[in-house]
Amino acid sequence: MARVTVEDCIDKLPNRFELVLLAAHRARLVSQGAPITVDRDNDKNPVVALREIADETIVPEDLREEFIHSMQKHVEVDEPEATEVPLIQQSGDMSIVNDAVDEDAPEMERMTEEDLLRGLEGMPPAESPGSQRNGY
């Protein structure tokens, strides 16, 4: 292949903008030392990248995933927690975090969502900080 054009690659990647992004990413990888899959023929890295896409010697989906991964600043890893979340008990006006489960402590009462909603509906509305009723 003497010359590579967009028309040679557009049937492999129909979006021209994605073609430019992936070819530029592949050209950067080649300049960093990645092995090429076609003969260089004294071509520069962007031309080699386009020829690889046109000849389908690289998988565009793999290149797309590599590009996305290279653009990510923070990769979030979802790992399970090693321990259970500590229980929070109410003691007067202060909350106490209980890391250890006490076997002698009475079992906490479970409340259904419907019971919670009924209890919240019976409460008086909260006063806003700027209202006239609370004296501020």
C-alpha positions, 0 to 999 in steps of 0.5 A: 500500500503506497498511500493510505487515505481516510477512505481506506480506514473509514469502512473499518471505523465509520466515525472519522473523529474516532479514527483520528483519536485511535490512529493518534493514540496508536501512533503515540504507542508506536513512538513509545516502542510498541511493536508495529504489525505492518512493514514500515516502508520509511513511513512516519508513525501516524501513517503506520497507525493508519495502515495498521487500521486499514489492513486490520492487523490491530483490533480497533476495539482493543485500541479503543479500550487502551485509549480509554484506559490511558485517558482515565485519571482515577481508576476506581476499584470496587473491593469488598469491605474486610469487616462489617460496618460498626453498629451505631447506638443512641445513648441520650443525646450522643451517638456511640459507635459500637465496633464489637458486638456485645452478646449480653446487649438486648437485640435491636428492634427492627423497623419496617419502612412503612413503620418509619414513614408512619412515624415521620408523618406524625412528627411536627414540621421542622422549623427553618433557621430564619422563621419567626416562630423560633425567636431568631 
